[in-house]
Amino acid sequence: MQPVYAYCIRMITAVRGLAWIGCLALMAAVACGSSPFSLANPSVDATYTCPAGAANAPYDLHATADADNPTSQTVEVRSVSAVMVVSAIHGAWQQKVGSQYDAGQAQFSPKTIAAGAKAKVQATIPSACSNGKHLGTTDNYADYSIRLTVVTSAGTFNVTSTNTHRILAP
């Protein structure tokens, strides 16, 4: 019985030492600011009313996302692009749910996010709408979720708007 007891004590002592090493490594990682750069809470303009008679009329859609840079390095924002995905339609909308429109590159700011800083990344996305004559009194509209691809020096981030953007064609 004695040899089993001694073996168990040696194992507990060995595991306890490894646990301390793990704790020290975790504390060092937190102290050195190794939490990754992140983007959160992406949102877009709620509604755009397309003017009557418009034919592929351009307009700007605005998006924002909260950036958090807890690292010790400045993060450069290199590009922002957007894809609009139809999530719901009403009336005689020409696109089907699931249809995608690649809006391409967006103008954005800021270009850099300082070490240890938080910022709101703002993007202006080029879009367009058409609103020809339609019968009846019901409005036509589509709701779009917006997928942003943000390329930074800390990696590429893909985020989808937490709200939808409605194009209304009264």
Secondary structure, DSSP 8 states (H G I E B T S, - for coil): -HHHHHHHHHHHHHHHHHHHHHHHHHHHHHHTT----EEEEEEE-SEEE--TT-SSEEEEEEEEEEEEE-SSS-EEEEEEEEEEEEEEEESS-SS-TT-EEEEEE-EEE-SEE-TTEEEEEEEEEEEEE-----SSS--EEEEEEEEEEEEETTEEEEEE-SS-EEEEE-
